[in-house]
Amino acid sequence: MATLVFLFIYAGVLVFAVGCVGRVLQYARAPIHLRWELYPVPHEAPERVTHGGSYFEQGDWWKKERHPNLAGELSFMIPEMLLLKGLWEYNRKLWYRSFPFHAGLYLLMGAAVLSTVGAVFGGSGLAGVLFAIARVCAWAGLVLTTFGGVALFWRRLVDPELKNYTGLGDLLNVGGFAIACVLAIIGALSGSMPPLATLARALLTFDSTVRLPAATSAGLILGSVILGYIPYTHMAHFVAKYFTYHTIRWDDAPNNKQIAARVAEYLTYRPTWSAPHIGADGTKTWGEIATTNPPEKQAVRK
């Protein structure tokens, strides 16, 4: 059984990594998005951020070298990624369910990384410290992910406001995580679960002689399957969020020859959007559609 479990874990990690790289390339190669032009942008100088300004308010700004404020970006991104700051401010009710779920996943990832590093260092004192921290992270992660997954699952079932936004995939996403964590907890409490250090070293060296409880094996296999398919679903928002901020909300790069060339190429595309009033049936170029007034077309037809 350990051999099968280890193969699922390796395959899940590999498919996850390939999927994440594919998502990054997909978003990076996408056409330039319509910029939001909402200020202040966090990478602006602190003195301009305070009053909502931008580098455009400088005299002869196009002649001056730009100095993006990385610290400003990080001060926004870290609370958003780790604490779901935006959700706390605008949807507190959902935050109480979503934050434990995400925090639990972060702790489980931390436990996996610490255990892997601990296994590399063998039986050293540092390895012992890392495994001790990893055990705390693993237990906290399992409990929080289970609670958050069940809470999100239940809210999608009973909240009428989410009815139109809830499909079978949404329920399977959060429900699958919760089930995998419950199985892992049952296996850990069964009394036959090997120490975390033993499991990590066996996984790193592919030691299939280690014995795993049935519940643990099922939980690890289910978790590996979920890990592998995450990048291919809308749960890949952890990749999309970077591009949402940096290439849409915060993109204030001045126009240049490279941008102009890309836009000129995009205008030759022949889109096939589903909205009938746009007339994007695959025969007209994007440039033709953009220079046509849909309401006027509708009036002529009438």
Number of C-alpha atoms within 10 A of each C-alpha: 14 20 14 11 21 21 14 19 21 14 16 22 15 14 20 21 15 13 19 19 13 14 18 14 11 11 16 13 9 8 11 15 11 10 13 12 12 14 16 17 24 23 23 25 20 16 10 17 16 11 10 14 18 19 16 11 9 10 9 9 12 12 7 10 7 12 10 13 14 12 14 16 17 13 12 14 18 12 12 14 14 12 16 17 18 14 16 16 9 10 11 13 10 14 20 15 21 21 20 22 26 20 20 25 22 17 21 24 16 17 25 19 15 22 28 21 18 24 25 15 15 13 11 11 11 13 20 17 12 20 24 18 15 25 19 13 22 24 19 19 25 23 19 24 31 26 20 26 27 21 21 21 21 15 16 19 13 10 10 11 10 12 12 8 9 15 11 7 11 17 17 14 18 22 20 21 23 26 20 24 27 20 22 24 19 16 21 19 12 13 9 13 20 15 11 19 22 15 21 23 20 17 21 15 11 15 16 15 10 16 14 19 21 18 19 24 21 19 25 20 20 22 22 23 19 19 19 23 16 18 22 14 12 13 14 15 14 12 16 16 13 14 17 15 14 14 19 17 17 21 20 20 10 9 9 8 8 9 13 11 10 12 14 13 13 16 15 13 15 17 17 16 12 10 9 10 12 17 17 18 14 12 12 15 17 19 16 14 16 11 8 12 11 15 11 10 13 11 8 8 7 6
